[in-house]
Amino acid sequence: MNFSRLEYLLNQYALNQCSKKELLELMSLIGHYESTEDLELSLRNIWNGLNDQDEVPPIDQEKIYAKIMASQDSPILKKNWLWRPLAAAVIAVILLGIAFYSFNGSQVLNQLIALAKPVKYQITPGTNKATLRLANGSIINLNNSAEPSLTNYGNIQIKKNSNGQIIYQVIADSTDTKLASTYNVFTTPKGGQYEIILADGSKVFLNANSSLTFPTAFSATQRDVVLKGEAYFEIAKNKKKPFKVSANGTEIKVLGTHFNVMAYEDEPLLKTTLFEGSVQVNTHTTTKVIKPGQQAVTYKNQSTIDINESKPDEDLAWKNGYFLFQDEGIESVMRKIARWYDVEVVYKESIPGGEFGGKISRYKNILDVLKPLELTGSVHFKLEGRRIIVTQ
């Protein structure tokens, strides 16, 4: 990190003398800080180096704001806004009219530093939590604990391994046809996610606000499950027993493969993304087979199946622990945030327009996710308990 260059750019910014190129360089440098402590040190160095006799004209907030907005087409301030949380904090501070050279004392410097630090709020990210409701009515609450455990429920054995995965096993005769006609439901709430290993060895990782319905034991000829929400599947190979996922009017049939299905009821479409193997996607009148690197898209109340090139980073972002938005409207962005942080989103008056893009960890405080969105100038948020009010 070139600290002298950073201090020069901060000084230029405070004087409202940053060129567009210097502004982007400043945002990039701040964005590379790993902690706000380092940023604080640089700010204090600037303060300590000031001459008390310096006289600087007041900063014109409107000009600074116009300069920032004029730079929105740049990769730093538009496409990658979520990669610059510290930069976002500094912009917010300056827009509030707090400038380095207009300080009357170190107390104001402390105010600036405090504003640049992430704000803590009671809305925390989601965790590993779920419930498993067995066919006999028993409900097992699953939490974030990594402690291994073993529990028997009649002919069902539930294990929890050291990785926190739930292993579901049938210890009775799995050919009993009665077991194939009774069903369990594995559910994650808003703000939850969890991974289960089914009796055949298949792995299913559920995203927030999702459920997987599966029989107590698979039959001798098929393995059928029902998905609501989103899940990533790694299916154990068995040519004699195809694995079938039913979700919102779409059927996905596989023998052994890795794929992701996004089938939330509040989304306008269903996406099946294939990473390994082969998948057959069926609607009421249409059938298509997709290959690795492809994505099948189906639509509510339609039989059409569109085949697109997949975007693995985007489709598995949730599983890999981050949000990745690709030119999405605010409603799409907020649906993902609401599921993971377990909040209600309310739009006041008209829904803000514009498209948003960027990448940020799903494990950050919710304000660290919302702040950069606001800095686009297209949307504003107000938090009331677990409710987010969205305005233009």
Summary of the structure (lengths in Angstrom):
residues: 392
radius of gyration: 25.7
end to end distance: 36.7
largest distance: 89.2
contacts: 1231
relative contact order: 0.10
helix: 28%
strand: 33%
